[in-house]
Amino acid sequence: MLDKNTDYTQVNRAELIRFLSDAVKFCHGKATVGRLQAAESDSTRLSYMRALAQMSTPLLAALRDTDLEAINKRLDEIEARQGGKE
């Protein structure tokens, strides 16, 4: 069941890694092909890949910050429960 309070339009870490992996595979394929032949769309595609890589850095930092906040909240809750038992 989906949580109605969750924004499923946001990119999560697994999706971002998949996007970046696809870009790396594409670039690797282009760089290691026997005969290098650029398609007309390659420069545009590479521009989008560069933008994806640049946007990934702050997105990953934001995801990490969100994860840390959730961990800290859970830790505070655990410590509050532990404090109540003593």
N, C-alpha and C positions, 0 to 999 in steps of 0.2 A: 504494500500500500504506500502511495506517495504521501509525503509530508506536505500539507498545503502551505506551510510557512517557509518552505525551501524554494529558493529561486533556481530552477533547473536550467535556466538560460545561461548561467555562468559556466565558464570553462573550468574543469577541474584538472588536477595534476596529471591524471592518467591520459586525458584527452590531449593536453598540451604536449606530453611526452610523445604520444602517438603522432601528432602533427609534426613535431621536430624530427622524429625518426623518419617519417615519410620524406621530409625535405633532405635529410642527410642521405637517404638511399638514392633519391633522385640525383643529387649532386655527385655522389660516388659513382653512380652509373654513367653519368655524363663524363666524369673525369677519367674513367678507366676503360671506356669503349675503345676498340681497336683504332678506329678512325674518327677523329673529332670533327663533328659536323653540327653546327649550330642551327637550330630551327628559328624561325622568325619570332616565335613566342618566348624563346629562352630568356632573353634579356628582361622581359616583363615578368616572367615567372621568378627569375632570380631576384628581381627587385622586391617582389612580394615575400620571398623567403627571407631576405635581409630584414624586411620590416617585421616579419614574424619572429625572427631571432631577437631583434631589438626589443620588441614588446614582451617577449617571454621573460626577460630578466625582472622587470618590475612586477609582472604577474606572479612569478614564482615567489618573489619576496612577499607579496601580499598574501598568497596562499600559506606561506610559512608563518607569517604573523598571525593569521587567522587560526592556524593549527596550534600555535603557542598559546594564544588566548584561551582556546578551548581546553588545552591541557592544564593551564594555570587555574581555570575555573574548576575543573574536576579535582585538581589537587587541593584547592581551597575547601571544596565540599568534603573531601575525604578527611582533611585535617580538622574541619569543624565537627565531623562525626566522631573522630578519634578523641577530640577534646571533650566531647560530651560524655564519653564512656569512662573517662578517668575520674 
